[in-house]
Amino acid sequence: MSKNVLISGASIAGPALAYWLGRYGFQPTVVELAPALRDGGQAVDFRGETHLTVLEHMGVLAELRRIQTGGSPMRFVDEHGRPLLNLPAEFAGGDVEVLRGDLARVLYERSRPHTEYIFGDSITSLTETAGGVQVTFRHSAPREFDLVIGADGLHSNVRRLAFGPEESFVRHLGYYAATWQLPNDLGLGRGSVGYNTPGRLASIGGDHRDAAKARAFFVFASPQATYDRHDLEQQKALIIKAFAGLRWEVPRLLDSLREAPELYFDSISRADVHAWSAGRIGLVGDAACGATIGGMGTGTGVVAAYVLAGELALANGDHRAAFTRYEDAMRGYAQGCQKGGSRTGKFLAPGTTIGLRIRNGLLSRRSFLNWMLKEGQKISAIGLPDYRSQLSQLSK
């Protein structure tokens, strides 16, 4: 039976998968490029019965409720700071909203008793054999695993090594997003305030844990740009150029960007992989079917981890059958959730003045807002097998 599983990625889907595999008697190993768990970060949310049921089965729902942010209301203003649109906390925050770093820590701690974690390393090659996958690493000694799973996000290293180059699977959706930390000189509380011009959003929100800190969040429309993803100054220059000349608090925010020691910057894109497995190598979460922002990727990744682990446990060593059943169960669901990510850039930064007015006008209507919230609940729902019960029946 395929028991020794290497997972690439220690953000969300990776530790969630490791948790379930450990519960079912597998020996998971998680390798993560970062030197340690990433702290803080943007807020992520769970919404609907399916998400909450999986979190409850993992035993983490109560803990996440204790550390939740309480949601993040969004306020849009004009260049003079006059209000144009107010969105309630539940619009962006769902049923439970937590900081990404806090969620990663909880999942890491839950999975750690049955999981080997390797930080500060990455996979450099994958060679499938009749009985396993030979893996080489940037720093660690080569090892062989029964299975390898890429849970390493939209820019998946495992997908690149085993399935092909990123450009074959990831499509640019016409926008870029950036976020960085800065002092809370505006005295902001919970939630964020943003300013739009056509194709651009500049916003800032208070830190949920430290009142002295804030986080900027910028979105702008742009054709696909060529830049070094590891060159901080090059990325800052792209943002500064895109927002040059804007009013409101934008000049102050750009000044803080110039001094920021860390920056998250990426295109708003989506990944579409025609098959989520190849032999003994599989994909889960955003690596298989993800979107940068707005595609319910966090909840989908946790649900997908639950299904993949359950199918591997039921398969009794037949990983091909497990991968097929996992993809059959999850593909339609993940693609439905992913559609929201295709609209995120246009929602946050409509490309025209008329588009901005239409967005603000529609979302000012409580009836339309309620409809959108209900649609989000529907999209996030899927019937899930009770793998623990099925495995219990098989063992009798």
C-alpha positions in Angstrom: 0.0 0.0 0.0 1.2 3.5 -0.9 1.9 4.9 2.6 5.0 7.2 2.3 3.7 10.5 0.8 5.7 13.6 0.0 3.7 16.9 0.0 5.1 20.1 -1.5 3.8 23.2 0.3 3.1 24.0 3.9 0.5 26.8 3.5 -3.0 25.5 3.8 -3.9 22.5 1.6 -0.5 20.8 2.4 -0.9 20.6 6.2 -4.6 19.8 5.8 -3.8 16.8 3.6 -1.0 15.8 6.0 -3.4 15.8 8.9 -5.9 13.5 7.2 -3.2 11.2 5.8 -1.7 10.9 9.3 -5.2 10.0 10.7 -5.4 7.2 8.1 -2.1 5.7 8.9 0.1 7.2 6.2 3.5 8.7 6.8 3.4 12.2 5.2 6.4 14.4 4.7 5.9 18.1 3.9 8.6 20.2 2.2 8.3 24.0 2.2 10.6 26.5 0.4 10.1 29.1 3.1 12.4 28.8 6.2 9.5 28.7 8.6 5.7 29.1 8.6 4.6 32.4 7.2 3.0 34.7 9.8 0.2 37.1 9.4 -0.8 37.8 5.8 -4.2 38.6 4.3 -7.4 37.4 5.8 -8.9 34.2 4.3 -12.4 32.9 4.9 -14.6 29.9 5.0 -18.3 30.0 4.1 -21.1 27.5 4.0 -21.9 24.1 5.5 -19.3 22.1 3.5 -16.4 24.2 4.6 -17.5 24.3 8.3 -18.2 20.5 8.3 -14.7 19.6 7.2 -13.2 22.0 9.8 -15.4 20.5 12.4 -14.3 16.9 11.4 -10.6 18.1 11.7 -11.3 19.4 15.2 -10.2 23.0 14.4 -13.4 24.9 13.9 -13.7 26.0 17.6 -10.1 27.2 17.6 -10.5 29.1 14.4 -13.6 30.8 15.8 -11.6 31.9 18.8 -8.9 33.5 16.7 -11.2 34.8 13.9 -10.9 38.4 12.8 -14.7 39.0 13.1 -14.8 39.9 9.4 -13.5 42.8 7.4 -16.0 45.5 6.4 -15.0 47.3 3.2 -15.5 51.1 2.6 -15.0 52.8 -0.7 -14.4 56.6 -0.8 -13.7 59.3 -3.4 -10.5 61.3 -3.6 -11.6 63.6 -0.7 -12.5 60.7 1.6 -16.2 61.0 1.1 -18.0 57.6 1.3 -19.3 56.0 -1.8 -20.0 52.4 -0.8 -20.0 50.4 2.4 -19.9 46.6 2.4 -20.6 44.6 5.6 -18.1 42.3 7.2 -19.8 39.1 6.1 -19.5 40.1 2.4 -15.8 39.4 2.4 -15.4 37.5 5.6 -17.9 34.6 5.2 -18.8 32.5 8.2 -15.3 32.4 9.7 -12.4 34.7 8.7 -8.9 34.2 10.0 -5.5 35.5 9.0 -3.7 33.2 6.6 -0.7 32.8 8.9 -2.9 31.9 11.9 -4.7 29.2 9.8 -1.4 27.8 8.6 -0.2 27.5 12.2 -3.3 25.7 13.4 -3.2 23.2 10.6 0.6 22.7 11.1 0.1 22.0 14.8 -2.7 19.6 14.2 -0.7 17.6 11.5 2.7 17.8 13.2 2.4 14.7 15.5 2.2 12.4 12.4 4.1 14.5 9.8 7.7 15.2 9.1 8.2 18.9 8.1 11.2 20.1 6.1 11.5 23.9 5.9 13.9 25.9 3.7 14.0 23.3 0.9 12.4 22.5 -2.4 12.1 19.6 -4.9 14.5 19.8 -7.8 13.5 16.6 -9.7 10.9 13.9 -9.8 11.6 10.5 -11.4 8.8 7.9 -11.3 9.8 4.3 -11.1 7.7 1.1 -11.0 7.5 1.3 -7.2 7.7 4.9 -6.3 9.0 8.4 -7.1 12.7 9.2 -6.7 13.0 12.8 -5.4 15.9 15.1 -5.3 16.0 18.3 -3.2 17.9 21.6 -3.3 19.5 20.8 0.1 18.4 17.5 1.5 19.6 14.1 0.4 17.6 12.3 -2.3 14.8 10.1 -1.1 12.1 7.8 -2.6 8.4 8.2 -1.8 5.3 6.1 -2.8 3.4 9.2 -3.9 4.2 12.9 -4.4 1.4 15.6 -4.1 1.8 19.2 -5.2 0.0 21.5 -2.7 2.2 24.4 -3.6 -0.2 26.9 -5.0 -0.8 28.6 -8.3 2.9 28.7 -9.2 3.3 25.0 -8.3 6.8 23.6 -8.5 5.5 20.0 -8.6 3.2 20.8 -11.5 6.1 22.4 -13.4 8.4 19.4 -12.8 5.8 16.6 -13.5 3.2 18.2 -15.8 4.9 20.9 -17.8 5.7 24.7 -17.8 3.5 27.1 -15.9 2.3 28.9 -19.1 0.6 25.7 -20.2 -1.8 25.9 -17.2 -1.9 29.4 -15.7 -3.9 32.2 -17.5 -3.4 35.8 -16.7 -6.8 37.6 -16.0 -5.7 41.1 -16.7 -4.9 42.4 -13.2 -2.1 42.5 -10.6 -2.4 42.6 -6.8 0.0 43.7 -4.1 0.0 44.0 -0.3 2.5 45.2 2.3 2.6 46.2 5.9 3.0 49.8 7.1 2.3 52.0 10.2 -1.3 52.7 11.0 -0.9 56.4 10.8 -4.5 56.9 9.8 -5.9 55.3 13.0 -7.8 52.6 11.2 -9.8 50.0 13.0 -11.3 46.8 11.7 -11.9 46.7 8.0 -10.5 48.6 5.1 -11.0 51.8 3.2 -10.3 52.0 -0.6 -10.1 54.5 -3.4 -10.8 53.7 -7.0 -10.0 55.2 -10.4 -10.8 53.1 -13.5 -8.7 50.0 -13.4 -7.0 50.8 -10.1 -7.8 50.2 -6.4 -5.7 51.6 -3.6 -6.8 50.5 -0.1 -5.6 50.2 3.5 -6.9 48.3 6.5 -6.1 48.1 10.1 -4.1 45.1 11.4 -6.4 42.7 13.3 -3.8 42.0 16.0 -1.8 45.1 16.3 -3.5 48.5 16.3 -0.2 50.2 15.4 0.0 48.4 12.1 -1.9 48.5 8.9 -1.8 46.7 5.5 -2.0 48.3 2.1 -3.8 46.4 -0.7 -3.4 47.6 -4.3 -5.0 46.1 -7.5 -4.4 47.4 -11.0 -5.3 46.4 -14.6 -2.4 45.5 -16.8 -1.4 43.2 -19.6 0.9 40.4 -18.5 4.2 41.9 -17.4 7.7 40.5 -17.6 9.5 40.8 -14.2 11.6 38.8 -11.8 9.3 37.3 -9.1 12.3 37.5 -6.7 13.3 41.1 -7.4 11.5 43.3 -4.8 12.6 46.6 -6.2 11.5 45.7 -9.7 8.0 44.8 -8.4 7.8 48.0 -6.4 8.6 50.0 -9.5 5.7 48.4 -11.4 3.3 49.4 -8.7 4.6 52.9 -8.3 4.3 53.5 -12.1 0.8 52.1 -12.1 -0.4 54.5 -9.3 1.6 57.6 -10.1 -0.4 60.8 -10.0 -3.4 59.4 -8.0 -4.8 61.5 -5.1 -6.4 60.5 -1.8 -3.8 58.7 0.4 -2.1 57.1 -2.5 1.2 59.2 -2.3 1.6 58.3 1.4 1.0 54.7 0.7 3.5 54.7 -2.2 6.0 56.3 0.2 5.5 53.4 2.6 5.9 50.9 -0.2 9.4 52.3 -1.0 10.5 51.5 2.5 8.6 48.2 2.9 11.0 45.3 3.6 8.5 42.7 2.4 5.9 42.7 -0.4 3.4 40.3 -1.8 3.0 40.9 -5.6 1.4 38.7 -8.1 -0.8 38.6 -11.1 -4.5 37.7 -10.7 -4.5 34.5 -12.6 -6.2 31.1 -12.6 -4.8 27.5 -13.0 -6.6 24.9 -15.2 -5.0 21.5 -15.4 -6.5 19.0 -17.7 -5.7 16.1 -15.4 -4.8 16.4 -11.7 -2.6 13.4 -11.6 0.1 11.7 -13.6 1.2 8.3 -12.4 2.2 8.6 -8.8 2.1 12.4 -8.7 -1.0 14.4 -8.0 -2.1 18.0 -7.4 -4.4 19.5 -4.8 -5.7 23.0 -4.1 -4.7 26.0 -6.2 -2.0 23.9 -8.0 -4.8 21.9 -9.7 -7.6 24.4 -10.0 -7.0 27.7 -8.4 -7.4 31.5 -8.7 -5.2 34.1 -7.1 -8.0 36.0 -5.2 -11.7 35.5 -4.8 -12.0 31.8 -6.0 -12.7 30.4 -2.5 -9.3 28.7 -2.8 -8.7 28.3 0.9 -12.0 26.5 1.6 -11.7 24.5 -1.7 -8.2 23.4 -0.7 -9.2 22.2 2.7 -12.2 20.2 1.2 -10.0 18.8 -1.6 -7.4 17.6 1.0 -10.2 15.8 2.9 -11.4 14.1 -0.3 -8.0 13.1 -1.6 -6.8 11.6 1.7 -10.1 9.8 2.1 -9.9 8.3 -1.4 -6.3 7.2 -0.9 -7.2 5.5 2.3 -10.1 3.7 0.7 -8.1 2.6 -2.3 -5.9 0.1 -0.4 -2.8 1.0 -2.4 -4.4 1.6 -5.8 -3.4 5.3 -6.2 -4.6 5.5 -9.8 -8.2 4.6 -8.7 -7.9 7.0 -5.8 -6.7 9.9 -7.9 -9.5 9.3 -10.4 -12.2 9.2 -7.8 -10.8 12.3 -6.1 -10.8 14.3 -9.3 -14.3 13.1 -10.3 -15.6 14.3 -6.9 -13.8 17.6 -6.8 -13.3 19.0 -10.4 -16.8 20.4 -11.0 -16.9 21.8 -7.4 -13.5 23.4 -7.7 -14.2 24.9 -11.1 -17.5 26.4 -9.8 -15.7 28.1 -6.9 -12.9 29.2 -9.2 -15.2 31.2 -11.4 -15.4 33.9 -8.7 -11.7 34.5 -9.1 -12.1 35.3 -12.7 -14.3 38.3 -11.7 -12.2 39.6 -8.8 -10.1 42.1 -10.6 -13.1 43.6 -12.4 -15.0 43.8 -9.1 -12.2 45.4 -7.1 -11.0 47.8 -9.9 -13.6 48.1 -12.7 -12.0 49.4 -15.9 -14.3 52.4 -16.6 -16.0 55.2 -14.7 -19.4 53.7 -15.7 -18.3 50.3 -14.4 -17.4 51.9 -11.0 -20.8 53.6 -10.8 -22.6 50.4 -11.7 -20.7 48.4 -9.1 -21.3 50.9 -6.3 -24.9 51.3 -7.2 -25.7 47.6 -7.3 -23.8 46.8 -4.1 -25.5 49.7 -2.3 -28.8 47.7 -2.6 -29.2 45.3 0.3 -31.3 42.9 -1.8 -28.6 42.5 -4.4 -26.0 42.1 -1.6 -28.0 39.4 0.0 -28.4 37.6 -3.3 -24.7 37.6 -3.8 -24.1 36.2 -0.3 -26.6 33.4 -0.9 -25.0 32.5 -4.3 -21.7 32.2 -2.5 -23.2 29.8 0.0 -24.6 27.7 -2.9 -21.3 27.5 -4.8 -19.4 26.4 -1.7 -21.7 23.5 -1.0 -21.0 19.9 -2.0 -22.0 16.5 -0.6 -19.1 14.8 1.0 -18.5 11.1 1.8 -18.0 10.1 5.4 -14.7 8.4 4.9 -14.2 7.4 8.6 -17.5 5.5 8.5 -16.6 3.8 5.2 -13.2 2.8 6.5 -14.7 1.5 9.7 -17.1 -0.7 7.7 -14.2 -2.1 5.6 -12.2 -3.0 8.6 -15.0 -5.2 10.1 
